[in-house]
Amino acid sequence: MSEPTGAARRRGPFKVGDQVQLTDPKGRHYTFTLEAGKQFHTHKGAFPHDELIGAPEGSVVRTTGNVAYLALRPLLPDYVLSMPRGAAVVYPKDAGQILAMADIFPGARVVEAGVGSGSLSSFLLRAIGDHGMLHSYERRADFAEIASQNVERYFGGPHPAWQLTVGDLQDHLSDTDVDRVILDMLAPWECLEAVAKALVPGGILCAYVATTTQLARTVEAIREHGTFNEPAAWETMVRTWHVEGLAVRPDHRMIGHTGFLLTARRLADGVEPPLRRRRPAKGAYGEDYTGPGSGSGGSAAE
């Protein structure tokens, strides 16, 4: 049985063409591709690539300036933060949430809109495997080209489960029986009709937006569309900790807001979503609101 795409690049001794991440004594990272006969140069000296070719991962090399560097293959979170960018990347903390909360599984049929630099595409492809399907849509051809190069560099070539289309999702989406749809775009509410037609009953829509205005409009549009259950929305923040002896404390800096995530599940055809029972906050929908809980003719929420 053949190995999944890219798996051979993640284990064993270093080989020509492998990505290598060096860590210096101060914890700084340097990433390069191994080439026979080449040298890696730093302001602390140099060393030949050949010294790492054939060596086990986790080796330590020393430059001509006698500075030690730890050599490891970059993890996917490291790779996406250092790869060339056309657009902002989906940060690993958000990509991890998407994989978990959108329930991306091996063999899943996934549609993605807004490829950017290929960060989320790489995470999705590794999760669905060779026998899944990821159809990505990107409006800008220059972004699509950068994303394609980044994905192929990570996997060592084209991924058999990936199809990349340049164009708007709502104009070009022809996929059916899709398990998951991931929208990383400015106006995801414009794609709901196309998404609803593509998703299987029980399928998950996941949107990634930057601002509260986008979040509110997307949630309200999903509610009004009537083919999804009540959406859930959240954000994640990551705080690292300093641990040294008895000095255990949170670091002064953290990865704060990068974006909002929301998920909703596709209902069966012809089914109306259950009436929301939560009473809206006073004034949440403006003075002219007459819906549930308004006390002005709408049905009261319990």
C-alpha positions as CSV (number, residue, x, y, z in Angstrom):
1,M,0.0,0.0,0.0
2,S,1.5,3.3,-1.1
3,E,2.1,6.1,1.5
4,P,-0.3,9.1,1.6
5,T,0.9,12.1,-0.4
6,G,3.7,13.9,1.5
7,A,4.1,11.3,4.2
8,A,7.6,10.2,3.1
9,R,8.7,13.8,3.5
10,R,7.8,13.8,7.1
11,R,10.1,11.0,8.4
12,G,13.5,9.3,8.0
13,P,16.9,10.9,7.5
14,F,17.2,14.3,5.8
15,K,17.1,14.0,1.9
16,V,17.9,16.4,-0.9
17,G,14.8,18.5,-1.5
18,D,13.6,18.4,2.2
19,Q,12.7,21.5,4.0
20,V,14.9,22.0,7.1
21,Q,14.1,24.4,10.0
22,L,17.2,25.5,12.0
23,T,16.8,26.8,15.5
24,D,19.5,29.0,17.0
25,P,20.5,29.4,20.7
26,K,18.0,32.3,21.0
27,G,15.1,30.3,19.6
28,R,15.0,32.0,16.2
29,H,14.1,29.9,13.2
30,Y,15.6,29.7,9.7
31,T,14.1,27.5,7.0
32,F,15.7,26.4,3.8
33,T,15.7,23.5,1.2
34,L,18.5,21.0,1.2
35,E,20.6,21.0,-1.9
36,A,23.7,18.9,-2.5
37,G,26.9,21.0,-2.6
38,K,25.2,24.1,-1.3
39,Q,26.1,26.0,1.9
40,F,23.8,27.7,4.5
41,H,25.1,31.1,5.5
42,T,24.3,33.1,8.6
43,H,26.0,36.1,10.3
44,K,27.5,33.5,12.7
45,G,29.2,31.5,10.0
46,A,28.2,28.8,7.5
47,F,28.0,25.1,7.1
48,P,27.5,22.7,4.1
49,H,24.1,21.2,3.3
50,D,25.9,17.9,2.8
51,E,26.5,17.8,6.5
52,L,22.7,17.3,7.0
53,I,21.9,15.1,4.0
54,G,21.6,11.6,5.3
55,A,21.6,12.7,9.0
56,P,18.7,11.9,11.3
57,E,16.1,14.6,12.1
58,G,17.0,16.3,15.4
59,S,20.7,16.6,14.6
60,V,22.8,19.5,15.7
61,V,25.1,21.3,13.3
62,R,27.8,23.9,14.0
63,T,28.7,26.8,11.8
64,T,32.3,28.0,11.1
65,G,31.6,30.4,13.9
66,N,31.1,27.5,16.3
67,V,27.4,28.3,16.8
68,A,25.1,25.3,17.3
69,Y,21.8,25.0,15.4
70,L,19.2,22.3,15.9
71,A,17.9,20.8,12.6
72,L,14.3,19.6,12.3
73,R,11.7,19.4,9.6
74,P,9.3,22.3,9.9
75,L,5.8,21.4,11.2
76,L,2.9,22.5,9.1
77,P,2.1,25.4,11.5
78,D,5.8,26.5,11.1
79,Y,5.6,26.1,7.3
80,V,2.5,28.2,6.8
81,L,3.8,31.1,8.9
82,S,7.1,31.3,6.9
83,M,5.9,30.5,3.3
84,P,5.6,33.2,0.6
85,R,2.3,35.2,0.9
86,G,0.0,36.7,-1.6
87,A,-2.7,37.3,1.1
88,A,-2.9,36.9,4.8
89,V,-2.7,33.3,6.0
90,V,-5.2,31.5,8.2
91,Y,-3.3,31.1,11.4
92,P,-2.7,27.6,12.8
93,K,-4.9,28.3,15.9
94,D,-7.8,29.0,13.6
95,A,-7.0,26.2,11.1
96,G,-7.0,23.8,14.1
97,Q,-10.4,25.0,15.1
98,I,-11.8,24.6,11.6
99,L,-10.5,21.1,11.3
100,A,-12.1,20.2,14.7
101,M,-15.3,22.2,14.8
102,A,-16.1,21.6,11.1
103,D,-15.4,17.9,11.6
104,I,-13.0,17.5,8.7
105,F,-12.6,13.7,8.3
106,P,-10.5,11.4,6.0
107,G,-12.3,11.1,2.6
108,A,-14.4,14.2,3.1
109,R,-15.7,16.2,0.1
110,V,-14.8,19.8,1.0
111,V,-15.3,23.1,-0.9
112,E,-13.2,26.1,0.1
113,A,-13.6,29.7,-1.0
114,G,-10.9,32.2,-0.5
115,V,-7.6,30.3,-0.9
116,G,-5.3,33.2,-0.1
117,S,-1.7,31.8,0.3
118,G,-2.7,28.2,0.6
119,S,-2.4,27.8,4.4
120,L,-5.9,26.4,5.1
121,S,-5.8,24.4,1.9
122,S,-2.7,22.6,3.2
123,F,-4.3,21.8,6.5
124,L,-7.5,20.6,4.8
125,L,-5.7,18.4,2.3
126,R,-3.7,16.7,5.0
127,A,-6.9,16.0,7.0
128,I,-9.0,14.6,4.1
129,G,-6.2,12.5,2.6
130,D,-5.7,11.3,-0.9
131,H,-9.2,9.8,-1.2
132,G,-11.0,13.0,-0.2
133,M,-11.8,15.9,-2.4
134,L,-10.9,19.6,-1.9
135,H,-12.2,22.0,-4.5
136,S,-10.8,25.5,-3.8
137,Y,-12.1,28.7,-5.3
138,E,-10.0,31.9,-5.5
139,R,-11.0,35.1,-7.2
140,R,-7.5,36.4,-7.9
141,A,-5.2,34.4,-10.2
142,D,-2.1,35.8,-8.6
143,F,-3.2,34.5,-5.2
144,A,-4.1,31.2,-6.7
145,E,-0.6,30.8,-8.3
146,I,1.1,31.5,-5.0
147,A,-1.2,29.1,-3.1
148,S,-0.5,26.4,-5.7
149,Q,3.2,26.8,-5.3
150,N,3.0,26.7,-1.5
151,V,0.9,23.6,-1.4
152,E,3.0,21.7,-3.9
153,R,6.2,22.7,-2.0
154,Y,4.8,21.3,1.2
155,F,3.5,18.0,-0.2
156,G,6.4,17.6,-2.7
157,G,4.2,17.9,-5.8
158,P,0.6,18.2,-6.8
159,H,-1.9,16.7,-4.3
160,P,-4.3,14.2,-5.9
161,A,-7.3,15.4,-3.9
162,W,-7.0,19.1,-4.8
163,Q,-8.7,21.1,-7.5
164,L,-8.2,24.8,-7.7
165,T,-10.5,27.1,-9.7
166,V,-10.0,30.8,-10.3
167,G,-13.3,32.6,-10.0
168,D,-16.2,33.4,-7.7
169,L,-17.7,30.6,-5.8
170,Q,-21.3,31.6,-6.4
171,D,-20.7,31.8,-10.2
172,H,-18.7,28.6,-10.6
173,L,-19.7,26.2,-7.9
174,S,-21.0,23.0,-9.5
175,D,-20.0,20.4,-6.9
176,T,-22.8,18.4,-5.3
177,D,-23.0,16.1,-2.3
178,V,-20.4,18.2,-0.5
179,D,-19.8,17.3,3.1
180,R,-18.2,20.6,4.2
181,V,-17.9,24.2,2.9
182,I,-15.3,26.6,4.3
183,L,-15.8,30.3,3.4
184,D,-12.8,32.6,4.0
185,M,-14.0,35.7,2.2
186,L,-15.3,39.3,2.7
187,A,-19.0,38.6,2.1
188,P,-19.9,34.9,2.8
189,W,-23.6,35.8,3.0
190,E,-23.6,36.2,-0.8
191,C,-22.8,32.5,-1.3
192,L,-25.5,30.9,0.9
193,E,-27.8,29.9,-1.9
194,A,-25.0,28.2,-3.8
195,V,-23.7,26.6,-0.6
196,A,-27.1,25.2,0.4
197,K,-27.5,23.5,-3.0
198,A,-24.0,21.9,-2.7
199,L,-24.1,20.6,0.9
200,V,-25.6,17.3,1.8
201,P,-28.2,17.3,4.6
202,G,-26.2,17.5,7.9
203,G,-23.3,19.0,6.1
204,I,-21.4,21.8,7.8
205,L,-20.9,25.4,6.6
206,C,-18.0,27.1,8.3
207,A,-17.2,30.8,7.8
208,Y,-14.1,32.7,8.8
209,V,-14.5,36.5,9.0
210,A,-12.5,39.3,10.4
211,T,-14.9,41.9,11.9
212,T,-18.0,41.9,14.1
213,T,-19.9,43.6,11.3
214,Q,-19.2,40.7,8.9
215,L,-20.0,38.2,11.7
216,A,-23.4,39.8,12.5
217,R,-24.4,40.0,8.9
218,T,-23.4,36.4,8.1
219,V,-25.2,35.0,11.2
220,E,-28.4,36.9,10.3
221,A,-28.3,35.9,6.7
222,I,-27.9,32.2,7.7
223,R,-31.0,32.6,10.0
224,E,-33.0,34.2,7.3
225,H,-32.0,31.7,4.6
226,G,-33.9,29.0,6.4
227,T,-31.9,25.9,5.3
228,F,-29.5,25.8,8.3
229,N,-29.7,25.3,12.0
230,E,-28.9,28.0,14.5
231,P,-25.3,29.1,13.8
232,A,-22.6,29.0,16.5
233,A,-19.9,31.8,16.6
234,W,-16.7,32.1,18.5
235,E,-13.0,33.3,18.5
236,T,-9.9,31.7,19.9
237,M,-6.9,33.3,21.7
238,V,-3.6,31.6,22.5
239,R,-1.4,32.5,25.4
240,T,2.0,30.9,25.9
241,W,3.6,30.4,29.3
242,H,7.1,30.9,30.6
243,V,8.2,27.8,32.6
244,E,11.6,27.8,34.3
245,G,12.0,26.3,37.7
246,L,9.6,28.0,40.1
247,A,9.1,30.9,37.7
248,V,5.8,29.8,36.0
249,R,3.8,32.7,34.6
250,P,2.0,33.7,31.4
251,D,4.1,35.4,28.7
252,H,3.6,39.1,28.2
253,R,2.5,38.6,24.6
254,M,-0.2,36.4,23.2
255,I,-1.9,35.6,19.8
256,G,-5.2,37.5,20.3
257,H,-7.9,38.2,17.8
258,T,-7.2,37.0,14.2
259,G,-10.8,36.3,13.1
260,F,-14.2,35.0,14.0
261,L,-15.4,31.5,13.2
262,L,-19.0,30.3,12.8
263,T,-20.6,27.0,11.9
264,A,-24.1,25.9,10.9
265,R,-25.5,22.6,9.6
266,R,-27.5,22.0,6.5
267,L,-31.1,20.9,7.2
268,A,-33.0,18.3,5.2
269,D,-34.9,19.7,2.1
270,G,-38.3,21.1,3.0
271,V,-37.6,21.3,6.7
272,E,-38.0,24.6,8.6
273,P,-35.5,25.3,11.4
274,P,-37.1,25.2,14.9
275,L,-38.1,28.6,16.3
276,R,-35.4,30.2,18.4
277,R,-36.4,30.3,22.0
278,R,-33.9,32.8,23.2
279,R,-35.2,36.3,24.0
280,P,-33.2,38.9,22.0
281,A,-31.6,41.6,24.1
282,K,-33.6,44.9,24.3
283,G,-32.7,47.0,21.3
284,A,-30.5,44.4,19.6
285,Y,-32.5,44.6,16.4
286,G,-33.4,48.3,16.5
287,E,-36.6,50.1,17.5
288,D,-38.6,48.8,14.5
289,Y,-38.1,45.1,15.4
290,T,-41.4,43.2,15.8
291,G,-40.1,39.6,15.8
292,P,-40.0,37.0,18.6
293,G,-39.6,38.6,22.1
294,S,-40.4,42.1,20.9
295,G,-43.8,42.4,22.7
296,S,-45.1,44.1,19.5
297,G,-47.1,41.4,17.8
298,G,-44.4,38.8,17.4
299,S,-44.6,35.4,19.1
300,A,-43.1,35.6,22.6
301,A,-39.9,33.7,23.2
302,E,-39.7,31.6,26.3
